């Protein structure tokens, strides 16, 4: 049993923007950092046959190991970010490896990066990586898992639900609501910080909810149009710089609306069917996702799935990505993502993950292989 006080609030264990914003293109990094010594540089066929650039970090001793695949979050940089080496170091404490890959259009993976890239495509890429790892000579095929932060909390369950090679999952700062609901919440918090009243934020959220659903499904044009025209009279409308009217149905086939089609994704069906070992780690002070709604969604999923090995941990004073807070969490759209990530990590963030991994994976290595390697040395 994990007993970390005062930072643990709750441990539940089930026993054994603008309404027509265009996607933002992000160029590949210009100067890749060389693959660190001891890491393995890989090219893995993803969905559609595209080669995904990946780096595999393994414990330094010879042997075969459990491996966690990273399900990238929104805005995740390439696999060559120095921070991944620190994550790999922490996982080595539990004798677990880490695989990080460049999402489409970043680093050395071809394609065009876009905000709100297709969730299903990312999940399929992760499943293809798991299949590749299952045949790798340094990997224990029965101990392959996936770990997702933030947006990865949607794609990691999708991959785990469809891939027989993914045996367990860890989700950090992961919403159980749709991308639309998560974005409405986050933008609402940003508006509050910018001086908008709670009433105004509620009206803006209701407008976005209606219009974004129409943009994502093509249904409810009249309702979206009428609400938009009604809200044009509000003082906040011009402050937000919104267009005069919603886009007509014939415009919804344009590439920019793919973002909204992803936004209506409801993760409940996938979460309700997960039966693999699962750890969900949330922060009580996280303002980037709706914590109360997310906790309720994960609880409901645990009950509906009947998963005998599902854990939900809420850390007190933890913000998004498990940053330690000494007050209200600053919103990354206001302070910058780098400023948010520069905050210290919560002291029981990695302790929780590594303790769970040790409990579920044991030594997480093939002892016979390790003994043979020692005998040859």
N, C-alpha and C positions, 0 to 999 in steps of 0.2 A: 504493500500500500504506500502511495506517495503522500508524505506529510510535510508540506512546505508552508510554514506559517511565518509572517502574516500575509504573504503574497497570494496564497490560494484563497479564493472566495468559495469555489464550488468544485467538487469532484463528483461527477456522475459516472458510475461504471455499471454496465450491464454484464453481470458475471458470466465466466466461462460458462446644359449649355444652349447654345443656340439650337433651335428646333431642327435645323437642317444642316448641322455641322458636318463637314466632309472629313473622312478619315485622314489622319496625318501620316504622311510617309516619313519613315525614318531611314536614313542611309546606313549602309554597313559602316562599321567603325573603320577609320582610316589606317590605324596602326595597331594591328593585333599584338597582344602581349604573347610572347612565346609560351608554348605549353610548358608548364613547370616540370622540372626534373622528377622522374618517377611516375608522372601521369601518362596516360595512354591516349594518343590522338586517334580519333576514329572518324569514318564516314559511313553512315548507315542509311539505307534506302528507306525513305519515309513514304507517306501516301502519295500516289502519283508517280513514284519512282525517283523523286528528287532526293539528292544526297544531303542528309542532315549532318552538319559538322558537330562533333561531340567530343568531350573530354571525360575520360574515366579515371577517377581517383580511387586507389585501393590501398588498404593497409600495407605497410612496407614489407612485412614478413611474407615469405612464400606461402601459397595456399589458395584456396577458393573461398570466396566471401559473399555474404549478402550484399546487395546493392540497392540504393535508393535512386530512382530517376526523378529529376526535378521537373515538375509541371510549372512552366514559367508564369509569373504574374504579369499584370499589365505594365508595360514599360520596362520589362526585364531586359537588361543589357546583354551583350554577348557573353558566351561562356568564359571569356578571358578576363572578366572582371576579377580583381584581386579578392573580393569578398568570398568567392566560391572556394578559394583555397582554405579560408578560415572555416567554412562550413565543412569541408572535407576533413580538416584536422579534428573538428569536434566529433564527427561521426567515427573517425578512427578510434576514439575512446571506447566505442561500443563494437569495434571490429567490423564496421560496416563501410562499404564503399559508396561512392557518389558518382552519378553520371549527369553532366550538365550539357545541354545542346543549345546551339544557336537557333532561335525561332526563325521562321521564314523571313528573309530579307534583312537579317542581322548577321554580323560576324562573317563567317565563311559559308553560310547557308544561302542558296539562291532564293530569289523571290522578292516580293515587295512587302515590306513591313507595313502594317496598318493597325491603328487602334481598333480593338474589337475584332481581331482576326477570327475566322470561323472556329468556334469551339470544337466542333466535331473533327475538323482537320487536325487540330493540335492534339486532341485525344487519340486520334488514329496514329499520329506520329509517335506518341508515347508508347502505344501498343506495339508498333513496329520495333521500337527500340527494345522493349521488353523481350520480344521474340528473338532479337539479335543476341541479347545478353544471355538468354537461356542456353545458347549454344557456345558461349564464350568459355574458354578453358580456365579462366580465373574466377568464374562466377558460379555460385551455388544456384542452380535453376529453380529450386523450390523456395528460395529466399530473396526474390526480387520484389521490391515495393516501389511506391511512388509517393513523393512528397510535394504538396502544392501550397504556395503562399498566395493569399488574396485571390486574384483571378484564377490561379491554379486550383483553387477550391472548387471550381466548376469542371475543369478539364480532368483533374486527377480522378474523381469518382467515375466520370464517363469512361476513362481508360481502364480503371479497375473493374468496372462492370462488364466490359466486353473482352478483356484479355485474360486468357487462362494462365498466362505467365506472370501476371501481377498478383501476388499473394497477400499483400497487406498495404495499408495506406495511412499517411499522416497528412492532416490538413491544418494549416496555420492561418489565422485571421481570415477564415474562409466563410463567406456568406452562404446561407442555405436558401436565400431568396433569389429572384431573377436578377440579371444584370441591370435591368431598368430600375428595379426597386433599390438596388444598392447604389446606383448612380444618383437617383433622386435624393436619397438620404445624404450622400456625401456632398452633393452640390447644395443641399439645404443647409448643412453645417457651415459650408463656406459662405453662404449668404448671410447667415447669422453673424459670422465673424466680420462681415463687411458692413454690418449695421442694419440689415433688413430686420423687420419685426417678425415675431413668430407667426402672426396672422398672414403677413405677406409671404413668408416661406411656405406656409400651408397652401396658399392659393397657387403659388408658382409650382409647387409639387403636384397639385391636382391637375394643373394645365399640362405639365410635362407627362404625367401618367396617361392622360387621355390621348394626347397628340403622339407620343412615342409609341403607344400601342397601335394606333392607326398606321403610323409609318412602318411599323414592324409586321403588321398582319394585313394591311390593306382594307381592314374593316373599320366602320365607324367614322367615315369621312365627315358626314354632316354634323355629328356630335362634336368632333374635333374642331371643325370650322366654326361652329356656333360658339363654342366655349372660347376659342381664340379671339373672336370678334368681341365677345363680352369683356374679356380681360384686357383688351386694348385700352379700355378706359381707366384702368388702374394706374396710379402714379408710378409703380415699379416697372411697368411694361417698357417704357421708353428708356429707363435706366439700364435695362438688360440688353438693349440694342436688338430686339427681336424683329424679324421681318413682318411686313404688314399682314400677311395671311399665311395659312398653312399651305403646303404644297398640294396640288391636285392629284388625284389617283394616277393619272397618266405619267406623273413624274417619279413614281415610286420604284420604277425599274432601273433608275440610275444607280451607278456603283456606290454612291455615298450612302444609300439607304440600307446597304448590307449591315451596317453598324446597328441599325434599329431592328433588323430581323434577328440578329443575335441577341438583342436586348430582351426579347420576350421569352427567351428560353426559361422554362420552369424546371429547376433541378429536382423537384420532389420525386418524380417517377424513378429517376436513377437512384437517389438517396434511399428511397423506401425499399429498394431491392438489394442493397449492399449487405452481403453476409460475410465478407472477409474481415479479419482483424483491422480495427480502425481507431485511430486517435485523432480527436479534434481539439485544437488548442486555440482559445479565444482570449482577448484582453478586455477587461471591464471598462477601460477608458478609451477603447477604439471608437473613434468618430467617423472613420472612413467606411465602415459598414454598419448596418443596423443591428446592433448586438442583441437586443431583446428578441427581435424577430428571427434572427439567425439561430439563437439558442433554442427558441421554440421549434424551429424547423428541424434542427438536428435531433432534438428530443423526440419529436413526432416520427422522424425517420427511423430512429432506433427502435421505437415501439412497433412500427409497422413492419419493419424488416425482421424483427425477432432476433437481431444479431446478438449472439451470446458473448461477443468480444468487442464491444464498442464502448469507447470512453470519451467523455466530454469534460474538458478542464477549462475553467475560467480563472485567469490570473489577475489578481488585484493590481491596480496601478500599471497595467500593461496597455500599450496603445497598439496601433497597427504595426504589423511585422514585429511584434513583441518588443517595442521600444519602452523603456522604463520612464514613467511620467512623474513629474513633481507638481503637476497642475493639469488644466485642460489640454488635451492633445492639440498641437498646432496642425492645421490642415495643409497637406502638401501642395495644393493648388495655390495657397497663399504664401507659404514660407519656402516652397520648393522641395522637391522630393529628396534632394541631397541633404537639405537641412533636417528633414524628418529622420532620414536614415543615419545621420550623424549622432543622433541621440543614443545613449547607452542601451545595450540590450537588457531585458529583464533578467535578473539573476537566476531565475528558475526556468527560463525558457529552454535552454539546452539540457539542463538537468532533467527536466520532465521527459524530453524526447529520448535521451540516452537511457534513462531508467526504463522507459516503456520498451525500447528496443532490446535491452538486455533481458527483460522479462519474457518477451515474445520470441527472441531469436537465440537466446543462450549465448554461446561463444560466437555464433554467427560465422564460423569458419569450418572448413573440412579438416578435422584434426589429423586424419590419416595422411592427407596431402602434405600438411605442415610437417608431420613427423618424417615423411620421406624426404622432404626438402632439407630438413635439418641433418638427416643422415648423409646426404650428398655433400653437405658443406664441410 
